[in-house]
Amino acid sequence: MQMKQKISVRQICFIMFAYTAASKLVSYPNGLSLQSGRDLLFPALFSFIVQGIIIWAVSFLCSRTDKTFFELLENTFGEVTARIIFGLFAVFFVLCTIIPLFEQKLYVHAIFYDTIPALDVFIPFFFFSVYACCKGFLNIGRCADVCFPLFIVSMVFILAMSVPEADFSAFLPVFKTSFKDIAGGAVSNVFRFYEPCWLLMFMGRFKYKRGDAAKITLSYAGGALFVLLTVAVFYGIYGDLAQARQFPISKISLYFPAIETVGRIDLIALYVLEVVMLFALVLNIQMTAYCVRKCTGYKNTAVISVVLNAGLMVFIIFFDNKISALHMLWSSWMGIAFIVFANVLPVLAWALRRKDNAV
């Protein structure tokens, strides 16, 4: 049997911690404040709790089998059905990529290179993505080893400058927002939560040891705490104006007193954090390439990577001025796909046959 590419539990924990948080720092706090006002922490907390439970369920499933998710599907439904399901997951990971890709393009242009055309700034990303998608799970794990300390250092630096400037009385009075708007904050942002699908793809590619499900789940909870703290600080600084402030992670440190004297020293941390954000973004594209490879049986990863990234680049160029319409689509009807693939299917994986079929 062909040796499976490996990733360690430590690296999965780093991914669940750093990539979870990094993928939600650009626009998620702004979207929550727009929908749920001063009660924005409650839909965020609910979403993280639901996803944390699902991540624990998938992690614990990994203790019951050493098979990959594809092997479980093949063992239960047959090879053809397994390939079809992975084809659907490839489409889903593309859906996970589209909005963050647009947001990163706008974020990088606005924060770092506002005097250069946005497309000129972001096109080089696809060369990096092509290279990353040619690599396997070993490379994904090694990148996580590098990104985790970068994330911790940059976020501690940013939050240290931001927390003292926040006025948390802005959250009072609590629960004055209607239940419809609080629930709307969770529902309209469901497309930002897909981490259980990462874990499904990692299944069978790491050696499970006792307690690893708790480690992975707690790592996800750690990333969630960083996001919740960022959301709280962002609203504590801007209050009712938060919904009008784009790219919250770049705005929360603006009122640090030393900035008036020495300039935007927070940009150093934002540059470092951007590295982690890009690796978190490219992980979805890597998962797409992996699913396409399993679906088609085509082994040339370079061709798959080039075609996939070329398609994404064309999409970005063609829909460059349609981000608002795409965001409305993703926050409404596309949410159904995210509920199915990132919430329902990972739990239903427990129903798959874990023992080999009798010959």
C-alpha positions as CSV (number, residue, x, y, z in Angstrom):
1,M,0.0,0.0,0.0
2,Q,1.3,3.5,-0.8
3,M,2.5,5.3,2.2
4,K,0.2,8.1,3.3
5,Q,1.7,11.6,3.6
6,K,1.9,12.5,7.2
7,I,1.1,15.5,9.3
8,S,1.6,15.6,13.1
9,V,-0.9,16.4,15.8
10,R,1.2,19.3,16.9
11,Q,1.0,20.8,13.4
12,I,-2.8,20.2,13.2
13,C,-3.1,22.1,16.6
14,F,-1.1,25.0,15.2
15,I,-3.3,25.1,12.1
16,M,-6.5,25.0,14.2
17,F,-5.1,27.8,16.5
18,A,-3.4,30.2,14.1
19,Y,-5.2,29.6,10.8
20,T,-8.6,29.7,12.4
21,A,-8.0,33.1,13.9
22,A,-6.0,34.5,11.0
23,S,-8.8,33.7,8.5
24,K,-11.3,35.7,10.5
25,L,-9.5,38.9,11.4
26,V,-9.9,40.9,8.2
27,S,-13.7,41.4,7.9
28,Y,-15.4,39.1,10.4
29,P,-15.6,41.6,13.3
30,N,-16.9,44.3,10.9
31,G,-19.7,41.9,9.6
32,L,-20.7,41.0,13.2
33,S,-21.0,44.6,14.3
34,L,-23.0,45.5,11.2
35,Q,-25.6,42.7,11.9
36,S,-25.6,42.4,15.7
37,G,-24.5,45.7,17.1
38,R,-23.2,45.8,20.7
39,D,-24.2,42.1,21.2
40,L,-21.8,40.9,18.5
41,L,-19.9,38.7,20.8
42,F,-22.8,36.3,21.3
43,P,-23.2,35.1,17.7
44,A,-19.5,34.8,17.5
45,L,-19.3,32.7,20.6
46,F,-22.2,30.5,19.5
47,S,-20.5,29.9,16.1
48,F,-17.2,28.9,17.7
49,I,-18.9,26.6,20.2
50,V,-20.8,24.8,17.5
51,Q,-17.7,24.4,15.4
52,G,-15.7,23.3,18.4
53,I,-18.1,20.5,19.1
54,I,-17.9,19.3,15.5
55,I,-14.1,19.5,15.6
56,W,-14.0,17.4,18.7
57,A,-16.4,14.9,17.1
58,V,-14.1,14.5,14.0
59,S,-11.0,14.4,16.1
60,F,-12.4,11.7,18.3
61,L,-13.4,9.8,15.1
62,C,-9.8,9.8,14.2
63,S,-9.1,7.7,17.3
64,R,-11.4,5.0,15.9
65,T,-9.8,4.5,12.5
66,D,-6.5,5.0,10.7
67,K,-8.2,5.3,7.3
68,T,-8.4,8.6,5.4
69,F,-11.8,10.2,4.8
70,F,-11.6,9.0,1.1
71,E,-10.9,5.4,2.2
72,L,-13.9,5.6,4.6
73,L,-16.2,6.8,1.8
74,E,-14.8,4.2,-0.6
75,N,-15.3,1.4,2.0
76,T,-18.9,2.5,2.6
77,F,-20.2,3.6,-0.8
78,G,-17.6,2.4,-3.3
79,E,-14.9,4.2,-5.3
80,V,-17.2,6.0,-7.8
81,T,-19.3,7.6,-5.0
82,A,-16.2,8.5,-3.0
83,R,-14.8,10.3,-6.1
84,I,-18.1,12.2,-6.6
85,I,-18.2,13.3,-3.0
86,F,-14.6,14.5,-3.2
87,G,-15.5,16.4,-6.3
88,L,-18.2,18.2,-4.3
89,F,-15.7,18.9,-1.6
90,A,-13.4,20.4,-4.2
91,V,-16.2,22.8,-5.2
92,F,-16.9,23.6,-1.6
93,F,-13.3,24.5,-0.9
94,V,-13.4,26.9,-3.8
95,L,-16.5,28.5,-2.2
96,C,-14.4,28.8,1.0
97,T,-11.7,30.6,-0.9
98,I,-13.6,33.1,-3.0
99,I,-14.7,35.8,-0.4
100,P,-11.4,35.6,1.6
101,L,-9.5,36.0,-1.6
102,F,-11.3,39.2,-2.5
103,E,-11.0,40.5,1.1
104,Q,-7.3,39.8,1.1
105,K,-6.9,41.6,-2.2
106,L,-8.6,44.7,-0.8
107,Y,-6.9,44.5,2.6
108,V,-3.4,44.2,1.2
109,H,-4.0,47.1,-1.2
110,A,-5.6,49.4,1.4
111,I,-3.1,48.7,4.2
112,F,0.2,48.2,2.5
113,Y,0.2,49.3,-1.2
114,D,-2.6,51.9,-1.7
115,T,-0.7,53.8,-4.4
116,I,-0.4,50.7,-6.7
117,P,-3.4,49.2,-8.6
118,A,-5.0,46.4,-6.4
119,L,-4.7,43.7,-9.1
120,D,-1.0,44.4,-9.7
121,V,-0.4,44.0,-6.0
122,F,-2.3,40.7,-5.6
123,I,-1.6,38.8,-8.8
124,P,1.8,37.6,-7.4
125,F,-0.2,35.7,-4.7
126,F,-1.2,33.1,-7.4
127,F,2.4,32.3,-8.1
128,F,2.9,31.5,-4.5
129,S,-0.4,29.5,-4.5
130,V,0.7,27.5,-7.5
131,Y,3.9,26.4,-5.7
132,A,2.1,25.6,-2.5
133,C,-0.6,23.5,-4.2
134,C,2.1,21.3,-5.7
135,K,3.1,20.3,-2.2
136,G,1.5,17.7,0.1
137,F,0.6,17.3,3.7
138,L,4.2,17.3,4.9
139,N,4.7,20.8,3.5
140,I,1.4,22.0,5.0
141,G,2.6,20.8,8.5
142,R,6.0,22.5,8.1
143,C,4.3,25.8,7.1
144,A,2.1,25.6,10.2
145,D,5.3,25.2,12.4
146,V,6.6,28.5,11.0
147,C,3.3,30.3,11.1
148,F,2.3,29.6,14.7
149,P,5.0,31.6,16.4
150,L,4.6,34.4,13.8
151,F,0.9,34.6,14.7
152,I,1.5,34.6,18.5
153,V,4.1,37.3,18.4
154,S,2.2,39.6,16.0
155,M,-1.1,39.3,17.7
156,V,0.3,39.8,21.2
157,F,2.1,43.0,19.8
158,I,-1.1,44.3,18.2
159,L,-3.4,43.5,21.2
160,A,-0.9,45.0,23.7
161,M,-1.2,48.3,21.8
162,S,-5.0,48.0,21.5
163,V,-6.5,46.7,24.7
164,P,-5.7,49.7,26.9
165,E,-7.5,52.0,24.4
166,A,-10.7,50.0,24.4
167,D,-13.8,51.1,26.4
168,F,-15.7,47.9,27.2
169,S,-18.7,49.9,28.5
170,A,-19.6,50.2,24.8
171,F,-21.2,46.7,25.2
172,L,-23.7,47.9,27.7
173,P,-26.6,47.4,28.0
174,V,-26.4,43.7,27.0
175,F,-29.1,42.0,25.0
176,K,-30.8,45.1,23.8
177,T,-30.3,43.9,20.2
178,S,-33.2,41.9,18.9
179,F,-32.8,38.1,18.8
180,K,-33.3,38.2,15.1
181,D,-30.3,40.4,14.7
182,I,-28.2,38.4,17.1
183,A,-29.0,35.2,15.3
184,G,-28.5,37.0,12.0
185,G,-24.9,37.7,13.0
186,A,-24.3,33.9,13.2
187,V,-26.2,32.9,10.2
188,S,-24.9,35.6,7.8
189,N,-21.3,34.8,8.7
190,V,-21.6,31.0,8.6
191,F,-19.5,31.0,5.4
192,R,-16.5,31.9,7.5
193,F,-16.5,28.6,9.4
194,Y,-15.1,25.5,7.6
195,E,-12.4,24.2,9.9
196,P,-14.0,20.8,10.4
197,C,-13.4,20.1,6.7
198,W,-9.7,20.7,7.1
199,L,-9.7,18.0,9.8
200,L,-11.6,15.6,7.5
201,M,-8.9,15.9,5.0
202,F,-6.2,15.4,7.6
203,M,-7.9,12.2,8.8
204,G,-5.8,9.1,8.6
205,R,-2.7,11.2,7.9
206,F,-1.5,11.5,11.5
207,K,-1.0,9.0,14.3
208,Y,-3.6,9.5,16.9
209,K,-2.7,9.2,20.6
210,R,-4.8,9.4,23.7
211,G,-5.9,12.9,24.4
212,D,-5.3,14.3,20.9
213,A,-9.0,15.1,20.4
214,A,-8.8,17.4,23.5
215,K,-5.6,19.0,22.2
216,I,-7.0,19.7,18.8
217,T,-10.3,21.1,20.2
218,L,-8.5,23.2,22.8
219,S,-6.2,24.6,20.1
220,Y,-9.3,25.6,18.1
221,A,-10.7,27.2,21.3
222,G,-7.4,29.2,21.6
223,G,-7.8,30.6,18.1
224,A,-11.4,31.4,18.9
225,L,-10.4,33.3,22.0
226,F,-8.0,35.5,20.0
227,V,-10.8,36.3,17.5
228,L,-13.3,37.1,20.3
229,L,-10.7,39.3,22.0
230,T,-10.1,41.1,18.7
231,V,-13.8,41.6,18.2
232,A,-14.3,42.9,21.8
233,V,-11.4,45.4,21.4
234,F,-12.5,46.5,18.0
235,Y,-16.0,47.3,19.3
236,G,-14.6,48.7,22.5
237,I,-12.6,51.3,20.6
238,Y,-15.1,52.2,17.9
239,G,-18.6,51.4,19.4
240,D,-21.4,52.1,17.1
241,L,-18.9,53.3,14.4
242,A,-17.4,49.8,14.2
243,Q,-19.7,48.8,11.3
244,A,-18.2,51.5,9.2
245,R,-14.6,50.6,9.8
246,Q,-13.1,48.2,7.3
247,F,-10.3,45.8,8.1
248,P,-10.6,45.8,11.9
249,I,-7.3,44.2,12.6
250,S,-5.5,47.1,11.0
251,K,-7.6,49.7,12.9
252,I,-7.5,48.6,16.5
253,S,-4.0,49.8,17.2
254,L,-4.3,53.2,15.6
255,Y,-4.9,55.0,18.9
256,F,-1.8,53.6,20.6
257,P,-0.1,56.8,22.0
258,A,3.4,56.0,20.7
259,I,2.1,56.0,17.1
260,E,1.8,59.8,17.2
261,T,5.5,60.0,18.0
262,V,7.2,57.2,16.1
263,G,4.7,56.4,13.3
264,R,2.8,53.2,12.4
265,I,5.0,50.7,14.2
266,D,2.0,48.4,14.2
267,L,2.5,47.9,10.5
268,I,5.5,45.6,11.4
269,A,3.2,43.3,13.2
270,L,0.6,43.5,10.5
271,Y,3.1,42.5,7.9
272,V,4.1,39.5,10.0
273,L,0.5,38.6,10.5
274,E,-0.2,38.9,6.8
275,V,2.1,35.9,6.2
276,V,-0.1,33.7,8.4
277,M,-3.2,35.1,6.7
278,L,-1.9,34.1,3.3
279,F,-1.0,30.6,4.4
280,A,-4.4,30.2,6.0
281,L,-6.0,31.3,2.7
282,V,-3.8,29.1,0.5
283,L,-4.7,26.0,2.7
284,N,-8.2,26.1,1.2
285,I,-6.7,26.1,-2.3
286,Q,-4.4,23.2,-1.4
287,M,-7.4,21.3,-0.1
288,T,-9.2,22.0,-3.4
289,A,-6.2,20.6,-5.4
290,Y,-6.1,17.5,-3.1
291,C,-9.8,16.8,-3.6
292,V,-9.5,17.3,-7.4
293,R,-6.6,14.8,-7.4
294,K,-8.7,12.2,-5.5
295,C,-11.8,12.9,-7.5
296,T,-10.2,12.5,-10.9
297,G,-7.3,10.2,-10.2
298,Y,-5.0,12.5,-12.1
299,K,-1.6,12.6,-10.3
300,N,0.1,15.6,-12.0
301,T,-0.2,18.1,-9.1
302,A,1.6,20.8,-11.1
303,V,-1.1,20.8,-13.9
304,I,-3.9,20.7,-11.3
305,S,-2.3,23.6,-9.4
306,V,-1.8,25.8,-12.5
307,V,-5.3,25.2,-13.9
308,L,-6.9,25.8,-10.5
309,N,-5.1,29.0,-9.7
310,A,-5.5,30.3,-13.2
311,G,-9.2,29.8,-12.8
312,L,-9.3,31.7,-9.5
313,M,-7.2,34.5,-11.0
314,V,-9.6,34.9,-13.9
315,F,-12.5,34.9,-11.5
316,I,-10.9,37.6,-9.4
317,I,-10.2,39.8,-12.5
318,F,-13.7,39.3,-14.0
319,F,-15.6,39.9,-10.7
320,D,-13.2,42.6,-9.4
321,N,-16.0,45.1,-9.0
322,K,-18.7,42.6,-7.8
323,I,-17.5,41.9,-4.3
324,S,-20.6,43.4,-2.6
325,A,-22.9,41.2,-4.7
326,L,-20.8,38.1,-4.0
327,H,-20.7,38.9,-0.3
328,M,-24.5,39.2,-0.2
329,L,-24.8,35.8,-2.1
330,W,-22.4,34.1,0.3
331,S,-24.0,35.5,3.4
332,S,-27.4,34.3,2.3
333,W,-27.9,31.3,0.1
334,M,-24.3,30.0,0.0
335,G,-24.6,29.6,3.8
336,I,-26.7,26.4,3.1
337,A,-23.6,24.8,1.5
338,F,-21.5,25.7,4.5
339,I,-24.0,24.3,6.9
340,V,-24.1,21.0,5.0
341,F,-20.4,20.5,4.3
342,A,-18.8,22.1,7.5
343,N,-21.5,21.1,10.0
344,V,-23.6,18.1,8.9
345,L,-21.2,16.0,6.8
346,P,-18.4,16.0,9.4
347,V,-20.8,14.6,12.0
348,L,-22.2,12.1,9.6
349,A,-18.7,10.8,9.0
350,W,-19.3,8.7,12.1
351,A,-21.8,6.6,10.1
352,L,-19.1,5.6,7.6
353,R,-17.9,2.0,7.6
354,R,-14.6,1.9,9.5
355,K,-13.9,-1.8,9.0
356,D,-12.9,-3.3,5.7
357,N,-15.6,-5.0,3.7
358,A,-15.6,-8.8,3.9
359,V,-14.1,-10.4,0.8
